[in-house]
């Protein structure tokens, strides 16, 4: 295990049930929930990127320690990042020490620039920097098209610390263990575990309520979810959806969907059915169990079908 212990002594972050009674804190239409033990979560709305996307569709969180704050994801624009930073400043005057990006998708990373003035360390998977660079032009065009004026200033900020296996950071009276995962939702996934509250932040390895999506490896994602079941977590913050204590059920729900998708596509390929036809049938048994199912499911088939043809 790679350990990063940073001493900051000179400076005095599912069909499921919410972790506990939460306290909403709202200003400027940017609500955060106090889910206990110094952990705060802002929930983006369940909205597809092609349907009025405004950059605020995923969960962004922060954890407050005695030395400072860690941020888990920053939203899809500098506007969201600024709103998150303002929310942090309303809760604590402690310094923002770390920005952790759970993966490369634009709804999770484009608020990073709002935290440059904090001189924070940016932490991500060892493959995140190159993934950002490869997508820079494409993402900039998408942001400009969908966000308009709100896209300005939403630059890609690469990690200053790369995680190859695991990394531990000290916030003061609590440590975060950040784990890099093999290809699953993407090839840049990390999760983070808070030692004080036993809260696990999964990024988009886990979706609750909203249909799971992936661009990585479906078999890898199923396997990583199985590993997460061994976690000592008391509550989980998913990439999308409510905080939950019933997190094993949430994982099983996602695995059920993914296994249905995997099995149905394999059957379609064996029968010689086209990918377009399979988009209408794969995981159909899950249709009424997830928000945004139609859009997400068709995209998933588009990713998974070609890969499974070569099994």
ZIDAZI-V789610 format. One record per residue. RES is the residue in one small letter. PSI is psi as a letter, one per 40 degrees, with the letter a starting at -180 (* if undefined). OMEGA is omega in degrees with one decimal (none if undefined). D_LAST is the distance of its C-alpha to the last C-alpha in Angstrom with 1 decimal. Layout:
# ZIDAZI-V789610
((RES:PSI:OMEGA:D_LAST) (RES:PSI:OMEGA:D_LAST))
This chain:
# ZIDAZI-V789610
((x:h:176.1:33.5) (x:h:-177.1:34.9) (x:h:171.8:38.1) (x:h:179.4:39.9) (x:h:-176.2:43.3) (x:h:-179.6:45.3) (x:h:-179.5:49.0) (x:f:-175.0:50.5) (x:e:-179.8:53.8) (x:e:179.0:55.8) (x:h:-175.7:54.1) (x:*:none:55.6) (x:*:none:42.2) (x:g:-144.9:32.1) (x:f:-169.0:33.4) (x:i:-173.9:34.5) (x:h:175.3:37.9) (x:i:-174.1:39.4) (x:d:-179.3:40.1) (x:a:174.8:43.8) (x:h:-175.2:46.5) (x:i:-179.8:45.9) (x:h:178.5:48.5) (x:i:175.1:47.8) (x:h:-173.2:49.2) (x:i:171.7:49.4) (x:h:-179.3:50.9) (x:f:178.4:50.3) (x:f:177.7:47.8) (x:g:-174.9:45.5) (x:h:170.6:45.4) (x:i:178.1:44.3) (x:h:172.8:44.1) (x:h:-177.1:45.6) (x:e:172.4:43.4) (x:i:174.5:45.5) (x:f:175.9:46.0) (x:f:-179.8:46.0) (x:h:-176.1:42.7) (x:h:-176.0:42.7) (x:h:168.1:40.0) (x:h:-178.2:40.1) (x:h:170.4:37.7) (x:i:-179.2:36.5) (x:i:177.2:36.4) (x:g:-176.9:33.4) (x:i:179.1:33.2) (x:i:-177.4:30.5) (x:d:179.6:30.7) (x:e:-176.1:31.4) (x:g:176.8:34.2) (x:f:-178.1:37.2) (x:h:-178.7:35.5) (x:e:174.3:38.2) (x:e:-175.6:36.3) (x:g:-175.0:37.0) (x:e:-178.9:34.0) (x:i:174.8:32.7) (x:h:170.4:34.5) (x:i:-169.9:36.5) (x:i:169.7:38.4) (x:i:-174.6:40.9) (x:h:-176.3:42.2) (x:h:173.5:45.8) (x:a:-178.8:46.9) (x:d:179.2:50.4) (x:d:-177.8:49.7) (x:a:-167.2:47.7) (x:i:168.1:44.7) (x:h:179.5:41.0) (x:h:177.0:39.2) (x:h:-176.9:35.6) (x:i:-170.0:34.3) (x:e:177.9:36.9) (x:a:-169.9:35.9) (x:e:178.3:35.1) (x:i:176.6:38.4) (x:d:176.0:41.4) (x:d:178.1:43.3) (x:d:177.5:41.2) (x:d:178.3:41.4) (x:d:177.3:45.2) (x:d:178.1:45.4) (x:d:179.6:43.5) (x:d:178.3:45.7) (x:d:178.0:48.8) (x:d:177.9:47.6) (x:d:-177.8:47.3) (x:d:176.0:50.7) (x:d:-177.9:52.2) (x:d:-174.7:50.9) (x:i:173.7:51.7) (x:e:177.5:53.4) (x:i:-177.1:51.3) (x:i:174.5:49.4) (x:h:-170.7:45.8) (x:d:-172.7:44.2) (x:i:170.0:40.5) (x:h:-177.6:38.0) (x:h:175.9:34.5) (x:h:-174.8:31.7) (x:d:175.6:28.8) (x:a:-166.7:26.3) (x:e:-172.2:26.6) (x:i:-168.8:26.8) (x:d:179.5:30.2) (x:e:-177.7:31.6) (x:e:-166.4:31.6) (x:e:-170.2:33.0) (x:e:171.7:35.6) (x:e:-175.9:38.4) (x:d:-173.6:38.4) (x:d:179.4:41.2) (x:e:-174.2:43.6) (x:e:-179.5:43.7) (x:d:-178.1:44.5) (x:e:-179.2:48.2) (x:e:-178.6:47.4) (x:f:-180.0:46.3) (x:i:169.9:43.5) (x:h:176.7:40.6) (x:h:-172.8:37.2) (x:h:176.8:34.4) (x:i:177.6:30.6) (x:i:-179.3:27.3) (x:d:179.3:27.5) (x:e:-174.0:25.1) (x:d:-176.2:27.1) (x:d:-179.4:29.7) (x:d:177.0:27.5) (x:d:176.9:25.5) (x:d:-177.2:28.9) (x:d:179.9:30.1) (x:d:-176.4:27.1) (x:e:-172.3:27.6) (x:d:-176.3:31.4) (x:d:-179.7:32.3) (x:d:-178.8:29.9) (x:d:179.4:30.9) (x:d:179.2:34.6) (x:d:179.4:34.4) (x:d:179.7:32.8) (x:d:-179.2:35.4) (x:d:-179.0:38.3) (x:d:-171.9:37.3) (x:d:-174.2:36.8) (x:e:178.9:39.2) (x:b:-177.8:42.0) (x:d:-178.1:44.8) (x:e:177.5:42.9) (x:d:-175.8:40.4) (x:h:-179.5:43.1) (x:e:-177.8:43.1) (x:g:-176.0:39.5) (x:i:176.4:38.4) (x:h:177.1:35.4) (x:h:-175.5:36.6) (x:i:178.6:34.3) (x:i:169.4:34.3) (x:e:175.3:37.2) (x:h:-179.4:35.5) (x:h:-179.2:31.9) (x:h:178.6:30.1) (x:d:179.0:27.8) (x:c:175.6:27.8) (x:i:-178.7:30.7) (x:h:178.8:34.0) (x:h:176.2:37.2) (x:i:-175.0:39.8) (x:h:176.9:43.2) (x:e:-175.1:44.8) (x:h:-177.9:47.8) (x:e:172.7:48.0) (x:i:178.1:44.2) (x:i:173.6:41.2) (x:h:173.6:37.8) (x:h:-177.0:34.8) (x:h:-175.5:32.0) (x:h:174.4:28.5) (x:h:-177.8:25.7) (x:i:170.5:22.2) (x:i:-175.4:18.9) (x:h:-178.1:16.6) (x:b:173.8:16.9) (x:d:169.7:19.0) (x:a:172.8:19.3) (x:e:-177.6:19.3) (x:f:-173.1:23.1) (x:h:166.0:23.6) (x:i:170.9:26.7) (x:i:-178.8:28.5) (x:h:-179.4:32.2) (x:h:179.0:34.3) (x:h:-174.9:38.1) (x:d:-175.4:40.0) (x:d:-175.3:43.1) (x:e:-172.3:41.7) (x:f:174.8:38.3) (x:h:179.0:36.8) (x:h:175.2:33.1) (x:h:-170.9:32.0) (x:e:-167.6:28.3) (x:a:-175.2:28.0) (x:e:165.5:25.2) (x:d:-178.3:23.1) (x:h:171.2:25.2) (x:i:173.1:26.4) (x:h:-178.4:29.3) (x:d:-179.0:30.5) (x:h:-179.2:28.6) (x:h:177.5:25.1) (x:i:173.8:22.5) (x:i:176.8:20.8) (x:i:172.8:18.3) (x:e:-174.3:17.1) (x:b:-172.7:15.3) (x:h:-176.4:12.5) (x:d:179.1:12.6) (x:d:176.1:11.5) (x:d:179.7:13.9) (x:d:177.3:16.5) (x:d:-179.4:16.5) (x:d:-180.0:16.9) (x:d:175.9:19.7) (x:d:178.1:21.4) (x:d:177.7:21.6) (x:d:-179.3:23.2) (x:d:178.6:25.7) (x:e:179.2:26.9) (x:e:-178.6:28.6) (x:i:175.0:30.7) (x:e:-175.2:34.4) (x:i:171.5:34.7) (x:d:175.0:37.5) (x:i:-176.8:36.3) (x:h:170.5:33.4) (x:h:179.9:33.5) (x:i:175.8:30.3) (x:d:178.4:29.4) (x:h:177.0:30.5) (x:i:-173.0:32.7) (x:i:169.7:35.5) (x:i:-175.5:36.1) (x:i:167.6:35.6) (x:d:-180.0:36.7) (x:f:-169.1:34.4) (x:d:177.5:31.4) (x:d:175.9:29.5) (x:d:179.0:29.6) (x:d:177.3:28.5) (x:d:179.8:25.4) (x:d:176.7:24.7) (x:d:-179.8:25.2) (x:d:177.8:22.6) (x:d:178.2:20.1) (x:d:178.1:20.9) (x:d:-176.4:20.2) (x:d:178.5:16.8) (x:d:175.8:15.7) (x:d:177.5:17.1) (x:d:-178.6:15.2) (x:d:-177.6:11.8) (x:d:-177.9:12.7) (x:d:178.2:14.4) (x:d:177.2:11.7) (x:d:178.5:9.4) (x:d:179.7:12.6) (x:d:179.1:13.5) (x:d:179.7:10.5) (x:d:179.3:11.2) (x:e:-178.5:14.8) (x:e:179.6:14.4) (x:i:-176.9:16.0) (x:i:176.5:16.3) (x:d:-180.0:15.4) (x:d:177.7:19.2) (x:d:-178.6:19.7) (x:d:177.6:17.0) (x:d:-177.9:19.0) (x:e:-173.3:21.9) (x:d:-174.7:20.3) (x:h:178.5:17.6) (x:f:-179.3:19.3) (x:d:179.3:22.5) (x:e:-177.7:23.9) (x:e:-168.7:24.2) (x:d:-173.9:26.2) (x:e:-176.5:29.6) (x:e:-172.3:28.7) (x:i:169.8:28.2) (x:i:177.5:30.2) (x:f:-176.1:28.7) (x:d:-172.8:25.9) (x:d:-177.6:25.8) (x:d:-176.0:25.5) (x:d:-175.5:23.1) (x:d:178.7:20.7) (x:d:178.0:20.4) (x:d:179.8:19.7) (x:d:176.9:17.0) (x:d:-178.9:15.2) (x:d:178.3:15.8) (x:d:-168.3:14.1) (x:d:-175.6:11.1) (x:d:-178.6:10.3) (x:d:-179.9:9.6) (x:d:-177.7:7.3) (x:d:176.6:5.2) (x:d:-175.2:5.7) (x:e:177.9:3.8) (x:*:none:0.0))
